[in-house]
Amino acid sequence: MIRSVVRGFGAALPKRVVTNRELEETVDTSDEWIVQRTGIRQRYVAGEGETTASLGAEAAQNALDNAGLTVADIDLIICATSTPDNTFPATAVNIQNRLGMHHGFAFDLQAVCSGFVFAMSTADLHIRCGMAKRVLVIGAETFSRILDWTDRTTCVLFGDGAGALVLEAMECEGSDTDRGVLTSQLRSDGAHKDKLFVDGGPSTTGTVGHLRMEGREVFKHAVGMITDVIEAAFTATGTTAADIDWLVPHQANRRIIDASAKKLGIPLEKVVVTVDLHGNTSAASIPLALSVAAADGRIKQGDLVMLEAMGGGFTWGAVLLRW
C-alpha cells in the first residue's frame, strides 16, 4: 500500500526573542508565575516584514533543502494557520508564489492549534488516493498580531513561527512496521467554541479581533481529549504506549504535556518539549518541535512518533507515524 513518508523537515522563527522578563515591564506578571504555570520562558515575535507567509515560505524552503528536493518536485502545499496574511487568498498560495512554484495546487486549513495534525491527515489522504506524490505540509502563525497585549492571561502564552514537513508517497507492505503515517484520529465539538476564540472576523465585526480564552476550562478538557485520540490511534494500529519512541505534543502548556504523558504511561524522557523556547505557536508548534528533535538527532529514521494537539473549537487529533 501507499504510505506518506517524511522526506524532509524545516523551521523558521522571527528575529526578535521576547523573554518573560521583558513582559514584566509591560503587564502585571512575573517570570516565576509564567514558568510555574506554563513552562514558557521566552517566545519569538514577528517584526516588520515578517508575516505568516514569509515564515511559512522560509520553513518550507528549509524542508525542501533538507529533503534534497525543489519546488518542481511538489504537487500540493497545505498551510495550517489561524493567522493568514489576508482574509483571502489563502496564505498557501502566497507561499507557493514566494517559492516560485506555478504548478500543482495549494490551500489553507484552519483548525487552530490542531491545524498541523489535521493538515497531516489531509495530505496523507491526498497521497494515498493518488492526487499528489509529494506534499509540503506547513504550520505557520503570527499569533502576536491577534493578542491583546494588556491581557496578562493570554499575551504571555503565545508566539510566532513556522515549521514544515515534506511528505512523499512510498510503496510499503501495509504493516505497522512501515514508515510513514500509520493512522490519523480527528475530532471536534463546536459546543466549546466560546472557551477559546477570537472576538472578530469578516462576517461578524469586520475586524481581526483578539484572542480570548477561558484558561481553566481549556485545561480541564485538554488531557481527556488528548488521551482519547492517542488511545484511538493505539487501537487502530495495535500499538501501545510502550511502542512509542517519541511523543511530540502541541506545545501549549508544560503542565498539560506532563499530565497527558503521565496518564498515557509515556515516560517524560520520550516527550519532545519546546514550549519553553517557543511558547504556544498554535499550528506551528508541532512541526517546530519535530524540526528541533530531528535536527539534534533525537528523532531518527524508524522511530515511532505520536503527534497530538488540541485547539479552539474545540478541535483535537493525533497522527501516529514511523519516521
C-alpha positions in Angstrom: 0.0 0.0 0.0 1.0 3.6 -0.4 2.2 5.4 2.8 3.0 9.1 3.3 6.6 9.2 4.5 8.5 12.1 5.9 11.2 13.1 3.4 12.3 16.4 4.9 11.7 19.0 7.7 12.3 22.7 8.2 11.6 25.6 10.6 11.6 29.4 10.7 11.4 31.8 13.6 11.2 35.6 13.7 14.3 37.5 14.7 13.0 39.0 17.9 13.0 37.0 21.1 10.7 38.2 23.9 11.6 36.9 27.4 9.3 36.7 30.4 11.5 39.4 32.0 10.6 41.8 29.1 6.9 41.1 29.6 7.2 42.0 33.2 7.8 45.6 32.1 4.5 45.9 30.2 2.0 43.7 32.0 1.4 42.7 35.6 3.1 39.3 35.6 6.4 37.7 36.5 8.9 35.2 35.1 8.3 32.9 38.1 4.5 33.0 37.6 4.7 32.2 33.8 7.3 29.4 34.2 5.4 27.8 37.1 2.1 27.7 35.3 3.1 27.2 31.7 6.8 26.2 31.4 7.3 29.1 29.0 10.5 31.1 29.3 10.5 33.0 26.0 8.7 33.3 22.7 9.5 34.8 19.2 7.5 37.8 18.0 7.3 38.8 14.3 8.6 42.2 13.4 8.1 44.4 10.3 8.2 42.4 7.1 7.8 39.1 8.9 4.4 37.5 8.2 2.8 34.1 8.3 3.5 33.7 4.6 7.2 34.8 4.9 7.8 32.5 7.8 5.9 29.6 6.2 7.9 30.0 2.9 11.2 30.0 4.8 10.3 26.9 6.7 9.1 25.2 3.5 12.3 26.1 1.7 14.3 24.7 4.6 12.3 21.5 4.4 12.9 21.2 0.7 16.6 21.7 1.2 16.6 19.1 3.9 14.8 16.7 1.6 17.2 17.4 -1.3 14.2 18.5 -3.4 13.0 21.6 -5.2 9.5 23.1 -5.7 9.4 21.3 -9.1 9.0 18.1 -7.1 6.0 19.3 -5.1 2.4 18.7 -6.1 0.5 20.3 -3.2 1.0 22.8 -0.4 -1.2 22.8 2.6 -0.8 25.6 5.1 -2.3 25.2 8.6 -2.9 28.6 10.1 -5.3 30.8 12.0 -3.4 34.0 11.3 -3.4 34.3 7.4 -1.7 37.2 5.7 -5.1 38.1 4.1 -8.7 37.0 4.5 -8.1 35.7 1.0 -6.3 34.4 -1.0 -5.0 31.5 1.0 -1.6 32.0 2.7 -0.7 28.7 1.0 -0.9 30.3 -2.5 1.2 33.2 -1.2 3.8 30.7 0.0 3.5 28.9 -3.4 4.3 32.1 -5.2 7.2 33.0 -2.8 8.7 29.6 -3.6 8.4 30.2 -7.3 6.0 27.3 -7.8 3.4 27.8 -10.5 2.0 24.3 -10.9 0.0 22.0 -8.6 -2.4 23.4 -6.0 -2.3 25.0 -2.6 -4.8 25.7 0.1 -5.1 26.7 3.8 -6.6 24.6 6.6 -8.0 26.1 9.8 -8.3 24.0 12.9 -6.4 26.4 15.2 -3.8 24.6 17.4 -4.8 21.2 15.9 -4.2 22.6 12.4 -1.0 20.7 11.7 -2.4 17.4 12.7 -5.5 18.0 10.5 -3.2 19.1 7.7 -1.0 15.9 8.0 -4.2 13.8 7.8 -5.4 15.7 4.7 -2.0 15.4 3.0 -1.9 11.7 3.7 -5.4 11.2 2.1 -4.3 13.1 -1.0 -1.2 11.0 -1.3 -2.9 7.7 -0.7 -5.7 8.4 -3.2 -3.1 9.4 -5.8 -3.8 13.1 -6.1 -0.3 14.0 -5.1 3.1 12.3 -4.8 4.8 14.9 -2.7 3.2 17.4 -0.3 4.6 20.4 1.6 2.7 20.4 5.0 3.2 23.7 6.8 2.1 25.1 10.1 2.7 28.9 10.3 1.4 31.5 12.7 1.8 35.1 13.8 -0.4 35.0 16.9 1.3 38.1 18.2 -0.9 40.1 15.8 -4.2 38.8 17.4 -3.2 39.2 21.0 -4.5 41.8 23.5 -1.1 42.8 24.9 -2.9 44.2 28.0 -4.4 40.8 28.8 -1.8 39.0 31.0 -3.8 35.8 30.9 -3.2 35.3 27.1 -0.4 37.6 25.9 2.3 35.6 27.9 1.3 32.3 26.3 1.7 32.7 22.5 4.5 33.2 20.0 5.1 33.2 16.3 6.9 30.8 14.0 6.6 28.2 11.2 7.5 24.6 10.6 7.2 22.3 7.6 7.4 18.7 6.5 7.8 17.2 3.1 5.6 14.1 2.8 6.3 11.7 -0.1 4.4 8.6 -1.4 6.2 5.4 -0.8 5.0 1.8 -1.6 5.1 -0.2 1.7 4.0 -3.6 2.9 0.9 -2.3 4.6 2.0 -3.4 8.1 2.6 -1.3 11.3 6.3 -1.6 10.7 6.0 0.6 7.6 7.5 4.0 7.5 5.1 6.9 7.2 1.7 7.9 8.5 0.0 4.8 10.1 -3.2 6.4 11.3 -4.9 9.7 11.9 -7.6 10.4 14.5 -9.5 13.7 14.3 -12.3 15.1 16.5 -14.2 18.4 17.0 -17.0 19.7 19.2 -18.3 23.2 18.5 -20.2 23.3 21.8 -16.9 24.6 23.3 -16.5 27.5 20.9 -16.7 30.2 23.5 -13.9 28.8 25.6 -11.2 29.7 23.1 -11.9 32.1 20.3 -11.1 35.4 18.5 -13.7 38.1 19.1 -13.7 39.3 15.5 -14.0 38.3 11.9 -15.0 39.4 8.4 -18.6 38.2 8.7 -19.3 39.4 12.3 -17.3 42.6 13.3 -15.4 43.3 10.1 -12.3 43.4 12.2 -9.5 41.0 13.0 -10.3 40.9 16.8 -8.3 39.5 19.7 -7.8 36.0 21.2 -10.0 35.3 24.2 -9.6 32.2 26.4 -11.1 30.6 29.5 -7.8 29.0 30.6 -9.2 26.8 33.3 -11.9 25.4 31.0 -9.4 24.6 28.3 -7.1 22.9 30.8 -10.0 20.9 32.2 -10.8 19.4 28.8 -7.3 19.1 27.4 -5.9 16.0 29.0 -9.0 13.8 28.4 -9.4 14.9 24.8 -5.7 14.3 24.1 -5.7 10.8 25.6 -8.9 10.0 23.7 -7.3 10.4 20.3 -4.0 8.8 21.3 -5.7 5.7 22.6 -7.8 5.6 19.4 -4.5 5.7 17.4 -3.1 2.8 19.5 -6.3 0.8 18.9 -6.2 1.4 15.2 -2.6 0.2 14.8 -2.4 -2.4 17.5 0.4 -0.5 19.3 0.7 0.7 22.9 2.4 3.4 24.8 5.4 1.1 25.3 6.0 1.1 21.5 6.3 4.9 21.2 9.8 6.3 20.7 8.7 9.9 20.8 5.6 11.9 21.8 5.5 15.2 20.1 2.6 17.2 21.5 1.2 20.6 20.7 3.3 23.0 22.8 0.6 24.8 24.7 1.4 24.3 28.4 4.0 22.2 30.1 1.5 21.0 32.8 -0.9 19.7 30.1 2.0 17.9 28.3 3.3 16.3 31.5 -0.2 15.3 32.7 -1.1 13.7 29.3 2.1 11.8 29.2 1.6 10.5 32.7 -2.0 9.4 32.0 -0.9 7.5 28.9 2.1 5.9 30.6 4.7 7.6 28.3 7.9 8.4 30.2 8.8 12.2 30.1 12.2 11.4 28.6 10.3 10.3 25.5 8.4 13.6 25.2 9.7 16.4 23.0 9.2 19.7 24.7 9.9 23.1 23.2 7.3 25.2 24.8 10.0 26.9 27.0 11.7 28.2 23.8 8.7 29.0 21.5 5.6 29.4 23.7 2.4 28.3 22.1 2.8 28.8 18.3 -0.6 27.1 17.6 -0.4 25.2 14.3 3.3 25.8 14.0 4.2 24.2 17.4 4.3 20.5 16.3 6.4 21.0 13.2 8.7 23.3 15.1 9.2 20.7 17.8 9.7 18.0 15.2 12.4 20.1 13.4 14.2 20.7 16.7 14.2 17.0 17.7 15.0 15.7 14.2 17.9 18.2 13.8 19.5 17.4 17.1 19.3 13.6 16.3 16.7 12.6 18.8 14.2 11.5 16.2 15.8 9.0 13.8 14.5 7.0 10.9 12.4 4.1 12.0 11.3 5.8 15.2 7.6 5.5 16.1 6.3 9.1 16.7 3.0 10.2 18.1 1.8 13.8 17.2 -1.2 15.2 19.2 -2.9 18.6 19.5 -6.0 20.3 20.9 -7.2 23.7 19.8 -10.1 26.2 19.7 -13.4 24.9 18.5 -12.6 22.5 20.3 -10.7 20.5 17.8 -8.3 17.7 18.7 -6.4 15.0 17.0 -3.5 12.6 16.8 -1.3 11.2 14.0 0.9 8.1 14.5 3.8 7.8 12.1 7.0 6.0 11.7 9.8 8.4 10.9 
